[in-house]
Amino acid sequence: MFTNRPALKKTTDTTATVGQLKFSDLKKEFYDVRDKVQQVLLNDNSHNENLDPQKLRDKIEDIYNQVLTEENLLYNLSTRKGILNWILADITGYGPLEPLLSDEEITEIMVNGHDQIYVERFGKIELTEVRFENDAHLMRVIDRIISPIGRRVDETSPMVDARLPSGYRVNAIISPLSLVGPVLTIRKFAAKPFTIQDLIANNTISYALANFLKSCVEARVNIVVSGGTGTGKSTFLNVLSSFIPEDERVITIEDTAELQMHQPHVVRLEKRPPNIESKGEITIRQLLINALRMRPDRIIVGECRGGEALDMLQAMNTGHDGSMTTVHANSPRDVLRRIETMVMMAGMELPLKAIREQVASSIELVIHQERLKDGTRKVTKVSEVQGMEGDTIVMQDLFVFQFAGIQNGIVKGVLKPTGLRPQFLEKLIANGIEIPDSVFEK
């Protein structure tokens, strides 16, 4: 059973600050001070490589104070501290992005060239006043992000995926592919993972559905979470995975490690992109095939987007019940069509009917999410895959979001049961899980 807790309060402030300074307050002389500090530091670079972060910050502060004295620049304490923090962020951190990365309300940062930075906050995209000095400044920050993991981005390799130490997912694309200058996109994840209570509080799902889904995970129902980009699929998958019993061996496979599992027996695998010589790539499909040899109780694939869908279906069909994944799709029915297409990408040349039989016998439940016009993310359909009728996969909706209009810019509606009971109810009963009839009553 779950307890409720209040949803997060929303703010609409797009002003970003470093220390006590607003970015709009930065002056040319501040940039001159930063450049002088940076030059002194570069001249003494041989002594900086082995310094720990705190000692490096202390050294930068000493140089900064020295520059202010030499230039005879006097600032009040607040401005002086603000400039120092701004310089520290620019030299040792991610420059203008630092305040955006530290803002817990921001879930996505979108840099379109050096002078246009958007953020997503509570599902809504907003333009900020934050700017980079120029494209070269932005490129330095991109290099600072990707160089620690041995990646590079240049004209010969103008696209790159990376991950910050915090786990945030990063994508960069530059000229000649981008016509607006370097483009950087950072997907942030909550430092404290969302729980089922958070989803109930935010009206993403209902209390009754939360208990039903918990029972489905415990009873090892095979689940696919679907939705468009930014609808919260990974977040929801992470919440579902929290219901997996602690005595099971779980293997997670992801493009970029995002899932935050708390079970004691978890093996996390992450795909490896090709190196600068276009060699050494390890794909999701290769990891999935290898995971089958690792004695998993469950396999969780962060997202199926190619031929690995066939291996995922086979895993669900060969003793790895309770496996889960996400799929980009516009509806539960579209999920099945997408998976059919992805299986064909595996190059096995299977007949369409054989693919559909595999899908119908593997996937049991599809949970579909949408991001609505007011920016909220909601589960809009929960559908059961019942099997085959002729050449067609049969599905039935168990829960459907009933839209009730827009009031004061907020989408109103209720997620209600359709009155139908899932065929896999016997699976829950066999695992000693009883679901009250009221959960499915209209």
Summary of the structure (lengths in Angstrom):
residues: 442
radius of gyration: 25.2
end to end distance: 21.2
largest distance: 85.1
contacts: 1362
relative contact order: 0.09
helix: 36%
strand: 24%
